[in-house]
Amino acid sequence: MLLNARLPSMGALKSSANITRLAKISSRSLATIVEDKVPQNNWENYSFLNYKKNVETLNVVRERLNRPFTFAEKILYGHLDDPHGQDIERGISYLKLRPDRVACQDATAQMAILQFMSAGMPQVATPSTVHCDHLIEAQIGGEKDLARAIDINNEVYNFLATACAKYNIGFWRPGSGIIHQIVLENYAFPGALMIGTDSHTPNAGGLGMLAIGVGGADAVDVMAGLPWELKAPKIIGVKLTGKLSGWTAPKDIILKVAGILTVKGGTGAIVEYFGEGVDSLSCTGMATICNMGAEIGATTSTFPYNMRMADYLKATKRGFVAEQANLFADHLKADEGAEYDQLIEIDLNTLEPHVNGPFTPDLATPISKMKEAAVENGWPTDVKVALIGSCTNSSYEDMSRAASIAQDALNHGLKAQSLFTVTPGSEQIRATIARDGQLKVFEEFGGLLLANACGPCIGQWDRRDVKKGEKNTIVSSYNRNFTGRNDSNPATHAFVTSPDLVTAFAIAGDLRFNPITDTLKDQDGNEFMLAEPTGAGLPALGYDPGSDTYQAPPEDRSVVSVAVAPTSDRLQVLKPFKPWDGSDAYNLPILIKSKGKTTTDHISQAGPWLKYRGHLENISNNYMIGAINAENDKANTVKNVFTGDYAGVPDTARYYRDHDQKWVVVGGDNFGEGSSREHAALEPRFLGGFAIIAKSFARIHETNLKKQGMLPLTFADPSAYDKINPDDNVDIIGVTSLAPGKNLTLVVHPKSGEVWETELAHTYNDEQIEWFKAGSALNKMAAK
């Protein structure tokens, strides 16, 4: 049974005055502020804003470091567990933090909750929510797709609903919308620190907070009341000047930044935007920029608090949060004189619209050069499908601007030449654009309304207009475009851009079309140019909440039971991993040496595999099946060193495990970039792996591996990757004396040739070493 209840509006508890300017407060006058229990949101009567405590904690660090702070640092240091004793050095120290919230999407929540249940606690210690958005496959249209998903995933949804009710977790049912949009509309607030089990959690940075994507094991720690550990990030400053106009949209800012920093340029850093140009952006536009910051490897991205955020808070019935934030406005921006580790400047007056791709989100092409690039590179120019929406670009402003372009085409007798899909980010957005007419425009334009869910953005798309292997082009307003991600077709050339350009491409049906310079022919054959898009940042009539899709925890949670059937193929109770055996590792085969990009989509695919996210044994059947084997340039075909036979990667790993043989994987740069999915770390551990050795790691994946008791190691000399052969055996020496900053030794035994050695680096601290020794971080927590 799905429980349903809503608290009375907390808005009545605090009236929201008309704010003509941002009030400021100095640390001297902090003591004069009465500590009032101002709620974080309208849904919970047990979570409150902690600005005063955050400033008091930050002031302890101010006295110690005696220097100006960036805005990101203010949030981090204001959430320290031990501000007096915490070692603080950017890029070096491991910070112990106390996040305000945890958010989980349904695909990752299953494993997170299963892990939390094993801790034996009666309820979560930190306010948490679960959002059903990943398990809904786009097929024929929103309503029917949603009904089909509820039927297929009923077991999982009931597990999540009852577990949330049992452990005091807010539950957003299927159809409510995408986690990041729901968080922005309901839970995000300036100055907050939140972790979420999805890589695009940084979306909430559009409301002036630090929202960081993590694996499920990190979420479990915070749910259990433990401090969360984060390597102190470096801070990249992006100064915005000027003002966006015409066809240039907020999305173009992050598309430009991605081209500058690349997919790994933000690794280990927070991106902080500032400058006069910030005030010209809508709150949801800032969220778009923060959302796609995940594609440059950034820990998160954020903007300083301003009136656009205050307006959005009031529009979403949280004026009481804006009122409190205004009192602490000085705390919610960078100090004068704050220094950044890297500085980028972007003039919004001259910024062009961009199109990024294919196959990687950092291949940035200005629209003025797109025609030339498409021809030179042989990209298919016929745009088969144009897709707008997703967690990145589904705001009221996004939908309004796209609808204005579609209406312009309709006024000239034109409709979409490409298949055109619309994914509202939330039920609130869907209901509001249905009321205000944008949805009707899209339908007349030829658009297909999809469910309020992730859909094609994460590969939940039953695409049927092209055959697998057929070379084709799609354009979307999504955030990620790795090979095969959207439709499992490696020949699909996926490009990401703003909803404005996606709509323009849909009208022209041609990737070479530039709406700034090119003309179209109307129904009578007359040439015309599309008008520049227009659209309000917030709805004039306010938001329509639509259907009530929220389930609050019941007052009496003792009557709720959570069951996992032992025969289920969707859910499986976890068993603890074995502790480390206390020895170095010898004669390990290389399961696979992966070639090129090895993202979490290569390591643990989404799409049809999402249904097994709560069943470790079944989901492990997709381990590394998308990675390319350097030995033969094939996917999911590796040699078993004992039998000499070629088989799938998971099959070979299971053979090794069942014969008590540890193994390693060798990979290249930024190994594990992309999604936060911890299954990419759970699976190799479950299949008997010992270490992943790469040139470098993406932040979340490296942490996930550590949490599960795997050794993430990097070549001290990156050229060693090229020297090692897929059929070599290796020893890892020095594990018995594993210590922070102390390299290990890899001894390589080639099939023919002399034995050679190379050093392996790592980023373990003392506590993380204890996780490894215990077999996993969860084992260590359970022991405590």
N, C-alpha and C positions, 0 to 999 in steps of 0.2 A: 504493500500500500504506500503510495506517495503522499507524504504529509504536506499540508499547505497552510501557512499562516503568515500574516504580515503584521509587524509592529505598527502602532500608531505613528504617524509622521513625527519624527524628531524635530522637524522644522518648527513646530509649535513651541518647542522648548526655548528656542533662541530666535528672536526677531532679527531680520536682516535689514539694516538701514541702507538708504541710498548712499553709496560711497562716492564722494567726489574726488578724493585723493587717497593714496595709500598712507595710512598712519604709520609712524615709525616709533621704534622703541629702542632705547640704549640698554646696555647691560646694567647700567647704574639704576635705572628705574624698574628693572625686572622685579625687584622685591615688592613693588607697589601693585603688581598685577595679582588679583585674587585668583587662586587656583580653582577654577570652575570646571565642573565635569561637562565639557562640551563633547557631544557624541561625534564619532568619526563619520557616521552615516545614518541613514534612515532605517536601517534594518536590524541593528544590534543595540541592545540596551546594556551592553557590557564592554564596549570598546570606546575609548575616549582619546581626544587630542592630548598630546604631551609636549606642547611647545615649551612651556616653562621648564620642564625637566630637561628637555633637549638642550636648551640654552645654558642651563646650569652645568650640564655635563660638558658642553663645548667650552665654557669658560674655564674649566679645569685644564683643558688642553691648551687654551690660549695662554694661560699663565706659564705652562711648561715650554711651549714652542716659541711664543712671543713673535709671531709673524702674521701677516694677513692670510686669510683662507679663501680658496675658491668656494663657490656655492656647494659643489659636490662634497668637498671636504667638510663643510659645516654639517651637512646631513650625516655623513659617515661618523665624524667625531662626536656628534651629538647623540649617537646611538651606540657608543662604545659600552661594553660590559664593565670595563675597568679603566676609566679615564685617567686615574692616577698612575697606574702601573703599566699601561699598554705601551709597548714599543711602537713608534710611529715613524716610518720612513717609506716614502712612495716607492713602489716597485720592489720593496724588500720585505717589509714587516707583514706578518699575518694578523689582521685585525679580528678581534672577538666582538661581534656586534649583536644587538638586540632588535631585530626587525619588528615593525608594527603589525605586519600582516603576512599571511601566506595565501596564495591563490594556486589552484590546480585545475588543469583541464582533464576531461574524463579519460583520455587515453593514458596519461601519466598518473592520474589520481589512483587508479586501480592498484598499481604496485606500491605507491606511496602509502595508501591506507592499509594494504596488507602488511607492510613493514611496520606501520604505526601500531596496528593491532598486536603484533608480536611483542611490543614493548609493555603491554599490560596496563596501560593508563586508562582512567575512566573517561577523560575528555582531553581535547587539545588545550594546551596552555597559552597559545597565541591565536587571536582571531583568524579563522581560516574559511575559505570557500572552495567549492567544487563546481565546475561549469561544464555542461554537456554540449560540446561543439565539434569534436573530432570524428565521431563515429557515424556521421550522416553523409551518405554518398549521394553526390549529384547525379541524377539520372534523367528524370523527365520533368521535374518541376518541384517547387518548394513544398507544397502541402503533401503531395503523394510521396515525395522522398522522405519527408519527416515521418509520416505514418509508417512507411516501410522500415525506417531505421529503428523506430520504437519497438516494432514487432521483432526485428532481428536481434536487437541488443537488449531485449527486455531483462534478461538475467543480469547483465552488467549494470543497467540503470537501476534495477531494484537493489542490487548490492550497494551501489554508491548512495542511493537514497536512504537506505536503512543505516548504513555505516555513518553517514553524515548526521542523521537523526540521533544515533547512539552516542557519537563523540562530540556533539555540539558544533557541527560544521554547517555553514549555510550552503544550500544546494540549489543550483539553477538548472531547471529541467531542460530536456531537449526542446529546441525551438526558441529558447531565451535569447540566444545570440552567441557571438564569439567571446571567449574569456576576456580578451583585452578591451573590447568595447564595453562589456558589462562592468569591468573594473573601473574604467574611465568614467562611466556614467554614474556609478554608485559608490565606489570605495576609495578611489585615488584622492589624495589631498596634498597640498603643498608641504614640502619639508619631510614627508614620510619616507620610510625605508620599508620596502616590500620585496619579498622573494616570490617567484612563481615558477611552476614546473613547465615552463615553455620558453623557448629562446626569444620570443617577441614580447615577453613581459615588459621590456623597457618602454613600450607604448605609453605607459602611465607617466613617463617623464614629461609628457605634454601638459601635465598639471603640476609641474615643479617638484617632482619627487624623484627618488632613486628607486627604480623598479628593476630587479635583476633576475635574469633567468638562471635556474639551477636544476640539478637533478633531484629525483624524488627523495634520495637519502638525505640531502641537505634540508629539504622540506620537513622530513620526519624529525630531524634534530630540533628544528624551531617549533614544530607542533608539540614536541615533548618538553619544551621549555628550556632547551639548551641554547647557549649562545651560538651564533652562526659565524663561521670563519671565512674570511676573504683576504686574499693577498692585497695589501694596500695598493690601489690602482694609481697609475700615473694619470695626469689630467691633460687632455687635449682641448684647447680652447678654439672655438670657431666663432669669429667675430663677423656679425652680419651688419652690413650697412645698406642704405637705400630701401627700396620698397618693391615688392613683386607687382607685376602688371601684365595685362594681356593674357597670353597663353601660358605664361610661366606660373607654376603652382608650388606649394610647399614641398611636394614630392621631389621637385627638381633640385632642391637644396641637398637632400641626402643622396640623390643620384650623382650629383656633382662631387660630394664628399667621398662617396664610394669609389669614384674614379680616381680621386687623389690618394686615398689611403689604401685601397685594395682590400681584399677580403681578410687580410690578416694585419692590416696597418693599425687597427684599433685594439689589438689583443693586449690585455693587461691594462687597459686604460678606460677612463670614463670620458665621454665627449660632452663638453659643457658649452652651450651656445649663449652668446651675449651680444650686446651692441644695439644700436638704435633700430636696426632692422627687425629685431625680435618683436617689437610692439606692433608691427604691421601684420603679424601672423595670427590666425585664429588659434584658439586652444587646441582644437582638433587637428589643425595643420601642424602644430608643434608635435602632437602625438604621432602623426604620420612620420615625421622626421626621426623621432626617437625609436619608433617601431623598427624601421629598416636599418637603424644603427647596428642591429644584430648582424647584418651582412658584412660589416667591416671588422667583425670580431670583438667589438667594444664590450666591456663589462656592462655598461648601460649608457644612456644619454639623458640629458636633462636641460631644462630652461629655467631661468629665474622667474619667480612669481611676479605676475603683472595683472593689469586690469582685465585683460582678455580671459585670464584664468578665473578671476573673480566673477566675470559675467557668465562664464560657463557653469561655475558652481551654483550661481543663483538660478540659471536656466534649468539645472538638473535638481532643483529643490534642496540645495545645500548652502543656502545663504549664510547659515550659522557657521559653516566652516570658513567661508570667505571673510566673515566678520572677525573671526579669531585670527585668521592668517594676516589680515590687515594690521592687527596689533603687533605682529612679529615680522613686519615686512623687511626690516633691516636684516633679520636673521635669514630671510629667504632669497638672498642674492649674494653674489661674491663681495668680499671686502675690497675696498679701493686699494690698489697696489698688489692684488693677488697675482701670483705667477703661475703660468702654465708650462708644462713640459714640452709642448708643441703648440704652435699657433697657426691657424688657417684663417684667411680673410676672404669673404665672398661678398661681392657687390651685387645686391639683388636687382639693382637698376639695369644691369647688363647681363644678368644670368639668363641663359637660353633654356628652353625646355629640352630635356634629355630623354634618350631611350637607352636602356642598359641591357646588354646581352648580345648574343645568345649564350646559354650554358653557364654563365657566371654573372652575378649581379654587379660586378665592378668594371665591366667593359662598357664604359660610358661614352655615348656618342651624342653630341648636340644635334638637335633636329635639323639644323642647317647643313649638316654633313651626313645625315642618315642615308639619303638617296645614293650618294657616292659610295658609302661604306657597304651598303647592301649589295650593290652591283659588283664591287671589287672582291667581296668575300663570298659571292655566290649564295647569299642567303635567299631562301624562297621569298619572293616579294608578295605573293598572294596571301593575304591575311585570312586564314581559315576561321579562326575564332577570336573574338574580342571579349575580354572578361573584366568587368568592373566590380568593385566591392572588396571584400576580405577585411581582415583586421587592420590592414594598413590604410585603406582608403574607402571607408564606407560611412563617413560622417554625413550630416545633413548638408554641409557645404559641398562636399564631394559630389553627392547625388544631385544637388541643385545645379551645379556647374555643368555636369554631364548632361542633365536633362535640358539645359538651355541650348546646348549644342545639338542634341537630338531634335528639339523643337524647331530649331533653325532649319535643319535638314527637312523635316516634315513640311515646313512652310514652303519649301521649294519642291515638294513632291517626291522627296527621296526617303528611303528607309535604309536600314543597315544592310550592307552588301555581305558582311561576314555574319556568322552566327554570333549573337550578342547575348551575354548572360549578365545578370545583376544579382549580387550577393549582399543583402543588407547585413550590417555588422551586428544588429541587435533587433529584437522585437520592437523596441522603442523607435528605432530608425525606420523599420518597415512600416509601422503604423503611422508614423508622422509623414512619410513621403506618400503613403496611400491617401491620407487626408488632404495633403497640400497639392497633389496632382502630379508630382514627378513620376510616380509609378505608372500612372496612366500614359504619360508621354513615352516611357520606356516600352510599354506594351504595344502602343501604336507604332513605335519605331521598329518593332519586330523582336524586342527583347524577351528573354526567358527569365522569370523570377525564380531564383534558387532559394533553398532554405536559409534561415539565419544561422549559418554554420560555416566551418572552414572550407568544406567542399573541395573544388579543384586546386585550391592553393596548396593543399597538403597531399594531393594525389587521390582524394576521395571523389573521383570523377569516372563514371562509366561512359567514356567517350567512344562514339561509334561513327563519327563522320570520316575518319581516316583509318587505314589499317596500320597495325604496328609495323614499324620499319619504314613507313612512308614519310619522306621528307616533307615538312610543312612548317608553317609559321603561325604562332599564336602571340597575341599581345595582351597583357593584363596590367592591372593596377596593383598586383601582388608585390611581395617583397623578395621572393626567392625563385630562382629559375635554373637550378642545377639540372643536369641531363636526366630526362625521364621523370622529373619530380611531379609534374602536374598530371600527366596521363600515362606514365610508364612506357612511353615511346621514346627511345633514345634518339630518334631522328627528328623529333619535334624541336624546332628552334623557338624557344620561349624568350620573349622580351618583356621587361617591366618598365612601366612609365606611369604618368599621371592618368587619372580617369578621363581627363580632358582629351589627351592624345589618343587614349584607347578608343574613345567614342569617335574621334575624327578618323582614325584608321578603319573603324567599322563602317563608316559612311563611304570612304574611298575604296576600301577593300584592298588597299595597296600599301605596303611598308614604305614605299618611296614618297608617299604623300606628306607634304609640309603645309599645314593649314595657315601658316603665317605668310607664305608666298604663293601657294598653288591655288588654282581655281577648280571648281567642279561644274558639271552641267546639270541644270535643273530638269524638271520633267518635260520642258518645252525645248530643251537643247541650248538654253542660254547659260553663259558662264556666270558664276558668282563665287564669292569667297565666303567661307564660314565666318560668322561674327565671333568676336572674342567671347569666351564663356563668362557668365555672370552667375552669382549665387550668394545668398546670405550665409554668414557663419553660423547663425542660430535662427531657429524658426520664429517668425513674428508672433505666431499664435501659441508658442510654447511647444514642448514635446508631448506627444500622445504616447502614454506608456504601453498601449496595446494590451494583449492578454497577460494575465498575472502568471508568471512562470517560476516564481520563487517559492522554495520550501524552507521555512524556518525550523530550527530544531524544536521539538516539543518541550514543554515544561517538565514533564516526567519522562526522562530518557531511560529509566530503568526497565520499562516495559518493552523497549525496542530490542529485537534480537537480530543479529547479523549472521547469516549462514552462507557457507561456501560448500557446495556439493562436491564430494570427492570424485564424482564421475564427470564433473564439468570439464569441457574443453576450452572454456573461456576464462575461468578463474582457478587459481591453484594456491593453496596455502604454502608460504615459503618455509624452507628448511635452512638453518644456518649453514654458511660455508665453513669448511674445515679451516682451522688455524694454520698458519705457516708452520712447516715442519722443522724450522730452525737451521736449515742448511743452505749452502749455495746450490745453484742449479747447473747440472751437467748434461751434455749430450742432448740438447733440446732441438727438435726439428723446427723448421720455419713453416708454419701452417700455410702462410701466403705472404709473398712480398708484393704489396699493392703498388700499382703504377698510377701516377697522376693524382688527381683529386680523390681523396677518400673522406667523404662527408658522412654524417650520420645517416644520410639516405643510402649510401653505399653499404654502411655497416649494418644497419637495421632498418630496412625499408618500412615505409608507412603504407598508405593505400589499403589493399586487402588484408595486410598483416595487422592493422590496427585492432582487429577483433581479438587478437591473442595477447594484447598488452597486459592482461591480468594473469597470464598463464606462462610462466617462464620456460617450461619445457617446450611448449608449442612455438612460442615466439622465437626460441633459439634456432628453429629450423630456417630462419632467414639470415643467420649471421654471415656477414660479408659476401652475400650472394651477388651484390651489385659491384663489388670491387674488381678491378682488372688485375689479373695475375701477370706479374712482370715476366714470368717464364714463357707464357704462350699467348699473351694479349687476349685472353679469354676471361669471361666472368664465370664465377662459380665452377671452376674446373681446376682442381689442384691435385698434385701427386701425393699419394700415401707412401711415405718413405719405407714402410715395412712391407707392404704388399706390391708396390710398384704400380698399382692401379690408379687411374684418374677418377675422381668423384667430386661431389659437391663439397664446398668448404665446411658446412656444418656436419655433414656425414663423416668427413675425414677427422674433424675435431673430436667428434663422439668416439670414433675408433681409438684415437690416441687416449682420450680420457678413460675409456673402458679397459684399456690396457695399461693404466697407471703411467701414462707418458705425458709429462708436461710439454707445452709448446709455446712458441712466441709468434707474433706477427711483426713484420717489418713494413714501415710506411714512410711517406714523404712529409712535405711541409703542411702545417696547419691541420694535422690529422684529427678527424672528428669535428670539423667545422659544421655549422648548421644548427640543427635542432638540439634542444636540451635533453632529448630522450636518454634516460639512464639505461634503457635496455641495451644500448650499444656498449655498455660496460658490464651489465649483468650477464649478458649472453656469453662472452668469452670466459667469464669466471665460472659460469655454470658448465661450460663445455671443457673445462680443465686447463684453461690458459694460465700462463705464469706472468708474462710480460708483453707489453706492446712497446716496440722500439721504433721511434720515428725521428725525423729531422726536427719537428716541432709539433706542439699540440694546441688545439683550440682550448680555451680556458675551461669551459664547462665539462668537456669530455675528459680532460685530464683529471679534474676533481672527481668526476663520477668513477673513473677507474680506480683512483685511490680509495674511494669510499667502499668499493666492492672487493678490495683486497688484491687487485691487479697492480703490477708494477708499470707505471708509465715512465719510460726512460727515453732520453734523447741522445743522439750521436754528438759527442763533444766535437768531433770533426765531421761535418755534414757529408763530406765526400765519401765517408765509409758506406753510406747508403748505396752508392753506385758500385762499390767494390764487392759487397756481399752478394752471394748468389742464392736463388730460391731453394736450391737443394743442399745448401751448407747446413751443418749442425753447429750449435753454439753452446758455450758455457757462460753463465753470468756469475762472476766472482766478486765477492765483497758484500754480498747480501747479509752475511752473518755479522758484519760490522756497519750496517746501514746507519748513516748519520747525516744530519743536515750539512749540505755543502760538500760532502765527500763523494767523489765519483766512484762508480763501479767499473769493472773491467769486463769487456766482452771478448771472449776467446773464440775465434771462428775456425772451424774445421772444414775446409773445402773438400769436395769429393775427390778432387785431384789438385795437387799443389800444396804449398807450405801453410802451416797454421799461422795465423796472424792475430793481432790484438788491437783493440781500440777502446777508448774510454767512453763510458756512458754517464751522462749527467742526469740529475733529477732535481725536483723542487720540494722534496719532502721536508716538513718540519718535525719536531719531536712527537707531537700528538698524532700526526698522520702516520708516522712510523709505527705507532701503537695500533692504529687501525690495521695496518698490513700484518703485523704479528698476530693480532686477534682473529684474522681471517676476513674482517670487514669492519666498517665503522659501526654498523648495527650490532655486531657481536660485542664490540667494546662497550657500547651504550647498555646493552642488555646485562653485561657483566657488572656494570655499576649499579 
